[in-house]
Amino acid sequence: MTWDQYWSEILKGSKFVKDIEEMKRSFDKSTKCSFRDPADPHFIRGCGSARDRDPKLKVTAGKLRLEGYVNSIMIFIDADSSCRSDVASFFAPAIKCIIDGVSAQSRTAHKPIKVSNRTLFVERSLTLTVIEFKSVFLVGGFSANDYLFKRIKDALEMHDLRVYRPDTHL
């Protein structure tokens, strides 16, 4: 389920459905970089004006309140859930995708590759072993998020992989 579909469903029938694009910009600009602790709620600006409120939707002063984490279920179990409305659930698909991608590359890196070369009726066979890697570097805007970085680092360090990111995220 995409961001637009999710929020269209949640905000259906309310006057805030027209604000989904602005909420997305607010999330990308602030929440995506600043979300650190699932124990803390987070506020997404862009729900109407500063005078708007809707207790049922948890909108106060034009800000939508989202819990950092709704329950204690591990995010990897629930990564594809479309019914959760906590900030951590928005990061779950990206975290799962990164961990799965690195894990797949790590498994592949340990396999020998046989290369056959036929030149002038002479067959030579080589076996190359791809070098094992021990470090992962996260780059780009999303790597600046402490929550995402910690989840990926914790998961990959269990497999003896060290995770780094540039200092420019600070």
VENVENGI-V292956 format. One record per residue. N is the residue number from 0. SS is DSSP state (@ for helix, = for strand, . for the rest). PHI is phi in radians with two decimals (999 if undefined). PSI is psi in whole degrees, -180 to 180 (* if undefined). Layout:
# VENVENGI-V292956
<<N & SS & PHI & PSI> <N & SS & PHI & PSI>>
This chain:
# VENVENGI-V292956
<<0 & . & 999 & 130> <1 & . & -1.40 & 166> <2 & @ & -0.95 & -50> <3 & @ & -1.07 & -44> <4 & @ & -1.12 & -45> <5 & @ & -1.02 & -53> <6 & @ & -1.26 & -30> <7 & @ & -1.07 & -40> <8 & @ & -1.21 & -46> <9 & @ & -1.13 & -42> <10 & . & -1.65 & 5> <11 & . & -0.94 & 131> <12 & . & 1.49 & -9> <13 & . & -1.72 & 166> <14 & @ & -1.32 & -6> <15 & @ & -1.55 & -7> <16 & @ & -1.04 & -29> <17 & @ & -1.29 & -11> <18 & @ & -1.70 & 8> <19 & @ & -1.03 & -43> <20 & @ & -1.09 & -42> <21 & @ & -1.15 & -39> <22 & @ & -1.10 & -40> <23 & @ & -1.10 & -43> <24 & @ & -1.08 & -42> <25 & @ & -1.10 & -43> <26 & @ & -1.08 & -47> <27 & @ & -1.10 & -39> <28 & @ & -1.35 & -38> <29 & @ & -2.05 & -57> <30 & @ & -1.08 & -43> <31 & @ & -1.01 & -33> <32 & @ & -1.64 & -31> <33 & @ & -1.71 & -13> <34 & . & -1.14 & 124> <35 & . & -2.19 & -44> <36 & . & -2.17 & 116> <37 & . & -1.10 & -14> <38 & . & -1.30 & -19> <39 & . & -1.73 & 140> <40 & . & -1.26 & 162> <41 & = & -2.31 & 150> <42 & = & -2.04 & 131> <43 & = & -1.87 & 119> <44 & = & -1.33 & 162> <45 & . & 1.90 & 7> <46 & . & -1.60 & 83> <47 & . & 1.30 & -150> <48 & . & -1.80 & 177> <49 & . & -1.10 & -18> <50 & . & -1.52 & -12> <51 & . & -1.40 & 141> <52 & = & -2.65 & 149> <53 & = & -2.69 & 98> <54 & . & -1.01 & -34> <55 & . & -1.11 & -39> <56 & . & -1.59 & 0> <57 & . & 1.11 & 41> <58 & = & -1.80 & 125> <59 & = & -2.38 & 129> <60 & . & 0.92 & 39> <61 & . & 1.34 & 11> <62 & = & -2.08 & 133> <63 & = & -1.61 & 125> <64 & = & -1.55 & 127> <65 & = & -2.09 & 136> <66 & . & -1.20 & 149> <67 & . & -1.17 & -39> <68 & . & -2.71 & 123> <69 & . & -1.31 & -42> <70 & . & -2.53 & -176> <71 & . & -1.65 & 10> <72 & . & -1.18 & 136> <73 & . & -1.02 & 139> <74 & . & -1.14 & -25> <75 & . & -1.27 & -26> <76 & . & -1.26 & -36> <77 & . & -1.87 & 20> <78 & . & -1.06 & -30> <79 & . & -1.72 & 7> <80 & . & -1.17 & 137> <81 & . & -1.88 & 6> <82 & . & -1.83 & -6> <83 & . & -1.54 & 147> <84 & . & -2.21 & 39> <85 & . & -1.89 & 158> <86 & @ & -1.06 & -42> <87 & @ & -1.00 & -35> <88 & @ & -1.16 & -25> <89 & @ & -1.26 & -25> <90 & @ & -1.54 & -21> <91 & @ & -0.95 & -48> <92 & @ & -1.07 & -40> <93 & @ & -1.16 & -42> <94 & @ & -1.10 & -46> <95 & @ & -1.09 & -43> <96 & @ & -1.09 & -44> <97 & @ & -1.13 & -47> <98 & @ & -1.12 & -44> <99 & @ & -1.10 & -41> <100 & @ & -1.13 & -44> <101 & @ & -1.16 & -41> <102 & @ & -1.08 & -43> <103 & @ & -1.12 & -43> <104 & @ & -1.14 & -38> <105 & @ & -1.13 & -42> <106 & @ & -1.11 & -41> <107 & @ & -1.18 & -36> <108 & @ & -1.15 & -16> <109 & . & -1.68 & 1> <110 & . & -1.65 & 134> <111 & = & -1.24 & 146> <112 & = & -2.01 & 126> <113 & = & -1.64 & 130> <114 & = & -2.09 & 127> <115 & = & -1.93 & 135> <116 & = & -2.29 & 120> <117 & = & -1.88 & 116> <118 & = & -2.34 & 124> <119 & . & 0.88 & 51> <120 & . & 1.11 & 13> <121 & = & -1.93 & 124> <122 & = & -1.78 & 127> <123 & = & -2.09 & 139> <124 & = & -2.11 & 129> <125 & = & -2.05 & 146> <126 & = & -2.06 & 119> <127 & = & -1.87 & 139> <128 & = & -1.94 & 123> <129 & . & -1.25 & 137> <130 & . & -1.21 & 135> <131 & . & -1.24 & 142> <132 & . & -1.91 & 151> <133 & . & -2.16 & -5> <134 & = & -2.23 & 146> <135 & = & -2.25 & 132> <136 & = & -1.99 & 121> <137 & = & -1.64 & 128> <138 & . & -2.28 & 166> <139 & . & 1.71 & 171> <140 & @ & -1.04 & -38> <141 & @ & -1.17 & -27> <142 & @ & -1.18 & -17> <143 & @ & -1.26 & -16> <144 & . & -1.32 & 121> <145 & @ & -1.12 & -37> <146 & @ & -1.12 & -51> <147 & @ & -1.06 & -46> <148 & @ & -1.04 & -46> <149 & @ & -1.13 & -43> <150 & @ & -1.09 & -44> <151 & @ & -1.18 & -44> <152 & @ & -1.06 & -47> <153 & @ & -1.06 & -43> <154 & @ & -1.21 & -42> <155 & @ & -1.40 & -29> <156 & @ & -1.19 & -21> <157 & . & -1.16 & -18> <158 & . & -1.91 & 24> <159 & . & 1.07 & 31> <160 & . & -1.88 & 132> <161 & = & -1.63 & 137> <162 & = & -2.02 & 132> <163 & = & -2.29 & 162> <164 & = & -2.55 & 157> <165 & . & -1.10 & 152> <166 & @ & -1.19 & -14> <167 & @ & -1.18 & -10> <168 & @ & -1.23 & -16> <169 & . & -1.29 & *>>
